[in-house]
Amino acid sequence: MTNVPTRSWADAPELAKSKKAVPEGLWMRCPASECGAILFRRSVENNLWVCPECQHHFRITGEQRVKQLCAPDSFEPFNADMAPMDPLNFVDLKPYSQRIVAAQKSTGQNDGIQTGTGFIKGRKVILAAMDFFFLGGSMGSVIGEKIAQAVERAADNDLPLIIVSASGGARMMESGYSLMQMAKTSAALARFDEMGGLYISVLTDPTTGGVTASFAMLGDVILAEPKALIGFAGPRVIQQTIRQELPEGFQRSEFLQDCGFVDRVVPRSELRSEISSIIDYAGK
């Protein structure tokens, strides 16, 4: 009888070292509660950051949004150097000025929005894309000013305006300054409308608070990505206030479409085609 070589538990460290290491971040889990699938990160990225199993739309940065919507190398940013100040010297758990620096370092952006001109399927547009990863996409003075100037450029050049919203609302660290951006952006869009401009608003997960209460819901056409959270106050706050069970899917894109607040729910892969079709239909 031949002797069969065996390994003991003491050999485990050597066995682990002999295996090829799996690169960190190669796999990811779908955050959708009804899915939770383990996904190959590269396949998700190639699918525009949409889960191939359940079609959950991951949150993406403003920079990624620009690359997905615009033709390669066609986006020309403006006001990219505009950065937030700390007019109130606001401090909560830490100074607002420190939060700004940390957000700039982690995102590589000066604030939570990208604005510029670009081409979407051959149509020249003014595009503004918010970034939820910069302080929750909160709307402060810089975001309000950049949107207002984007509206004015669209008016001056007779170009369609596209704003992609992704925000938790007004930036509390700027207090009244942030709330004034609601009036400023709404007034700019009112003038743009009087001039016959075309404004397409794209709502993504999440679009809430003061952004929803101002420019996000003022589009001539309002599109939304599937299952995006859209509303002023969150569903939990509303449920606690009215002390009633909320309908299934409350404040999600599909619910708002049924209620007439959203014109169309459009998967991310179809956004470019949908936007270009609307521009053609409007004759812009």
C-alpha positions as CSV (number, residue, x, y, z in Angstrom):
1,M,0.0,0.0,0.0
2,T,1.5,3.3,-1.1
3,N,1.7,6.2,1.3
4,V,-0.6,9.2,0.2
5,P,0.9,12.6,1.2
6,T,-1.4,14.6,3.4
7,R,-1.4,18.2,4.7
8,S,-2.3,19.4,8.1
9,W,-4.0,22.7,9.2
10,A,-0.5,23.9,10.0
11,D,0.2,24.0,6.3
12,A,-2.7,26.5,5.7
13,P,-0.5,29.6,5.6
14,E,1.8,28.1,3.0
15,L,-1.3,27.0,0.9
16,A,-2.7,30.5,1.1
17,K,0.5,32.0,-0.1
18,S,0.7,29.7,-3.0
19,K,-2.7,30.7,-4.4
20,K,-2.8,33.6,-6.8
21,A,-4.1,36.7,-5.0
22,V,-7.4,38.2,-6.2
23,P,-6.9,41.9,-6.9
24,E,-8.7,44.1,-4.4
25,G,-11.9,45.6,-5.8
26,L,-12.2,43.1,-8.7
27,W,-15.6,42.0,-7.5
28,M,-18.5,44.1,-6.1
29,R,-21.9,43.4,-4.7
30,C,-25.1,44.9,-6.1
31,P,-26.7,47.0,-3.4
32,A,-30.2,46.4,-4.5
33,S,-32.1,44.6,-1.7
34,E,-33.8,42.2,-4.1
35,C,-30.6,41.3,-5.9
36,G,-27.3,41.3,-3.9
37,A,-25.5,39.6,-6.7
38,I,-21.7,39.4,-6.7
39,L,-20.6,41.2,-9.9
40,F,-17.3,41.5,-11.9
41,R,-16.5,45.1,-11.6
42,R,-15.3,45.5,-15.1
43,S,-18.6,44.1,-16.5
44,V,-20.6,46.6,-14.5
45,E,-18.4,49.4,-15.7
46,N,-18.8,48.3,-19.3
47,N,-22.6,48.2,-18.7
48,L,-22.6,52.0,-17.8
49,W,-22.6,51.1,-14.1
50,V,-25.8,49.2,-14.3
51,C,-26.2,45.8,-12.7
52,P,-26.4,43.2,-15.5
53,E,-28.6,41.0,-13.2
54,C,-31.3,43.3,-11.9
55,Q,-30.7,46.6,-13.9
56,H,-30.0,48.5,-10.7
57,H,-28.5,51.9,-11.6
58,F,-25.4,52.6,-9.5
59,R,-24.7,56.2,-8.5
60,I,-22.0,57.7,-10.7
61,T,-19.9,60.8,-10.6
62,G,-20.5,64.0,-12.6
63,E,-17.4,63.2,-14.6
64,Q,-18.6,59.7,-15.5
65,R,-22.0,61.2,-16.5
66,V,-20.4,63.6,-18.9
67,K,-18.3,60.8,-20.5
68,Q,-21.4,58.6,-20.9
69,L,-23.6,61.3,-22.5
70,C,-21.1,63.3,-24.6
71,A,-19.2,62.2,-27.6
72,P,-15.5,61.5,-26.8
73,D,-13.4,64.6,-26.3
74,S,-16.3,66.9,-27.2
75,F,-17.0,68.3,-23.7
76,E,-15.5,71.7,-23.1
77,P,-16.0,72.7,-19.4
78,F,-16.5,76.3,-18.2
79,N,-16.3,77.7,-14.7
80,A,-14.3,74.7,-13.6
81,D,-12.2,76.8,-11.3
82,M,-15.1,78.1,-9.4
83,A,-14.8,76.9,-5.8
84,P,-17.0,77.3,-2.6
85,M,-16.2,79.7,0.2
86,D,-17.1,79.6,3.9
87,P,-18.9,82.9,4.4
88,L,-20.4,81.9,7.7
89,N,-17.3,80.2,9.2
90,F,-19.7,77.3,9.8
91,V,-18.7,74.6,12.2
92,D,-20.6,71.4,13.2
93,L,-18.6,68.3,14.0
94,K,-15.8,70.0,12.1
95,P,-15.4,73.2,10.1
96,Y,-17.1,73.5,6.8
97,S,-13.8,74.7,5.3
98,Q,-12.2,71.3,6.2
99,R,-15.2,69.5,4.6
100,I,-14.7,71.4,1.4
101,V,-11.0,70.4,1.3
102,A,-11.7,66.8,2.0
103,A,-14.4,66.6,-0.7
104,Q,-12.1,68.2,-3.2
105,K,-9.4,65.8,-2.4
106,S,-11.6,62.7,-2.6
107,T,-13.4,63.7,-5.9
108,G,-10.8,65.7,-7.7
109,Q,-13.4,68.4,-8.3
110,N,-13.8,72.0,-7.0
111,D,-17.5,71.5,-6.3
112,G,-20.4,69.1,-6.9
113,I,-21.2,69.9,-10.5
114,Q,-19.6,69.9,-14.0
115,T,-20.8,72.5,-16.6
116,G,-19.8,72.8,-20.2
117,T,-20.6,72.5,-23.9
118,G,-20.6,69.1,-25.6
119,F,-22.1,67.0,-28.3
120,I,-24.8,64.3,-27.7
121,K,-25.2,62.2,-30.8
122,G,-24.1,65.2,-32.9
123,R,-26.3,67.8,-31.2
124,K,-24.5,70.6,-29.5
125,V,-25.8,71.2,-25.9
126,I,-25.0,73.0,-22.7
127,L,-24.7,70.2,-20.1
128,A,-24.6,70.4,-16.3
129,A,-24.0,67.2,-14.4
130,M,-24.2,67.1,-10.6
131,D,-22.0,64.8,-8.4
132,F,-23.5,63.2,-5.4
133,F,-20.1,62.2,-4.2
134,F,-19.2,65.8,-3.4
135,L,-20.9,66.5,-0.1
136,G,-24.0,64.6,-1.1
137,G,-24.4,66.7,-4.2
138,S,-25.7,69.5,-1.9
139,M,-26.5,72.8,-3.6
140,G,-24.4,75.7,-2.4
141,S,-23.6,79.1,-3.9
142,V,-21.2,77.6,-6.5
143,I,-23.6,75.1,-7.8
144,G,-26.4,77.7,-8.1
145,E,-24.1,80.2,-9.8
146,K,-22.7,77.6,-12.3
147,I,-26.2,76.5,-13.2
148,A,-27.4,80.1,-13.6
149,Q,-24.4,80.8,-15.9
150,A,-25.1,77.5,-17.8
151,V,-28.7,78.7,-18.4
152,E,-27.4,82.1,-19.7
153,R,-25.0,80.5,-22.0
154,A,-27.7,78.2,-23.4
155,A,-29.8,81.3,-24.0
156,D,-27.0,83.4,-25.6
157,N,-26.1,80.6,-28.0
158,D,-29.6,79.2,-28.6
159,L,-28.5,75.8,-27.4
160,P,-30.5,73.1,-25.6
161,L,-29.9,72.9,-21.9
162,I,-29.4,69.5,-20.1
163,I,-29.2,69.3,-16.3
164,V,-28.5,66.0,-14.7
165,S,-29.5,66.2,-11.0
166,A,-28.1,64.1,-8.2
167,S,-28.5,65.8,-4.8
168,G,-29.5,65.5,-1.2
169,G,-30.8,69.1,-1.3
170,A,-29.5,72.5,-0.2
171,R,-26.1,72.7,1.5
172,M,-26.9,73.4,5.2
173,M,-23.4,74.7,5.9
174,E,-24.2,77.8,3.7
175,S,-27.6,78.4,5.3
176,G,-29.5,81.2,3.6
177,Y,-26.9,81.5,0.8
178,S,-27.8,78.0,-0.4
179,L,-31.5,78.6,-0.2
180,M,-31.2,81.7,-2.4
181,Q,-29.9,79.4,-5.2
182,M,-33.4,78.0,-5.5
183,A,-34.8,81.4,-6.5
184,K,-31.7,82.3,-8.6
185,T,-31.8,79.2,-10.8
186,S,-35.6,79.2,-11.1
187,A,-35.5,82.9,-12.2
188,A,-32.8,82.1,-14.8
189,L,-34.9,79.2,-16.2
190,A,-38.0,81.4,-16.4
191,R,-36.1,83.9,-18.6
192,F,-34.8,81.0,-20.6
193,D,-38.3,79.7,-21.1
194,E,-39.6,83.1,-22.2
195,M,-36.9,83.1,-24.9
196,G,-38.1,79.8,-26.2
197,G,-35.2,77.7,-24.9
198,L,-35.3,73.9,-24.5
199,Y,-34.5,72.6,-21.1
200,I,-34.3,68.8,-20.5
201,S,-34.1,67.8,-16.9
202,V,-32.7,64.4,-16.0
203,L,-33.4,63.1,-12.5
204,T,-31.1,60.4,-11.0
205,D,-30.8,58.7,-7.6
206,P,-31.2,60.7,-5.5
207,T,-32.8,64.0,-6.4
208,T,-34.2,65.5,-3.2
209,G,-34.7,68.7,-1.1
210,G,-34.1,72.2,-2.5
211,V,-32.9,70.8,-5.9
212,T,-36.2,69.1,-6.4
213,A,-38.0,72.2,-5.2
214,S,-36.3,74.3,-7.9
215,F,-34.5,73.7,-11.2
216,A,-34.9,69.8,-11.2
217,M,-38.6,69.9,-11.7
218,L,-38.8,72.9,-14.1
219,G,-37.8,71.1,-17.3
220,D,-39.8,71.3,-20.5
221,V,-39.2,67.5,-20.6
222,I,-38.4,65.6,-17.3
223,L,-36.7,62.3,-17.7
224,A,-35.7,60.0,-14.8
225,E,-33.5,56.9,-14.4
226,P,-35.3,53.8,-13.2
227,K,-36.1,53.6,-9.5
228,A,-34.4,56.9,-8.7
229,L,-35.5,58.4,-5.3
230,I,-37.1,61.8,-6.2
231,G,-38.8,64.1,-3.7
232,F,-38.5,67.0,-1.3
233,A,-38.5,65.3,2.1
234,G,-37.6,61.6,2.5
235,P,-40.3,58.9,2.7
236,R,-39.4,58.1,6.3
237,V,-40.0,61.7,7.4
238,I,-43.3,61.9,5.5
239,Q,-44.5,58.6,6.9
240,Q,-43.7,59.8,10.5
241,T,-45.4,63.1,9.8
242,I,-48.7,61.8,8.3
243,R,-48.6,58.6,10.4
244,Q,-49.8,56.5,7.4
245,E,-48.3,53.7,5.4
246,L,-46.9,55.0,2.1
247,P,-47.8,53.4,-1.2
248,E,-45.4,50.8,-2.7
249,G,-42.7,52.5,-4.7
250,F,-43.5,55.9,-3.2
251,Q,-41.1,58.7,-4.5
252,R,-39.5,56.4,-7.0
253,S,-39.3,57.4,-10.7
254,E,-42.0,55.0,-11.8
255,F,-44.4,56.3,-9.1
256,L,-43.8,59.9,-10.1
257,Q,-44.4,59.0,-13.8
258,D,-47.7,57.5,-12.9
259,C,-48.6,60.7,-11.0
260,G,-47.6,63.0,-13.9
261,F,-44.5,64.5,-12.4
262,V,-42.0,62.7,-14.7
263,D,-42.5,62.4,-18.5
264,R,-40.5,59.3,-19.1
265,V,-38.4,56.8,-17.1
266,V,-35.4,56.0,-19.3
267,P,-32.7,53.4,-18.7
268,R,-29.2,54.8,-18.7
269,S,-28.3,53.0,-21.9
270,E,-31.0,54.9,-23.7
271,L,-30.5,58.4,-22.4
272,R,-28.3,59.6,-25.2
273,S,-30.8,58.5,-27.8
274,E,-33.8,59.9,-25.9
275,I,-32.2,63.3,-25.4
276,S,-31.2,63.6,-29.0
277,S,-34.7,62.6,-30.2
278,I,-36.2,65.3,-28.0
279,I,-33.8,67.9,-29.3
280,D,-34.8,66.9,-32.9
281,Y,-38.5,67.0,-32.1
282,A,-38.2,70.4,-30.6
283,G,-36.3,71.6,-33.6
284,K,-33.2,72.8,-31.7
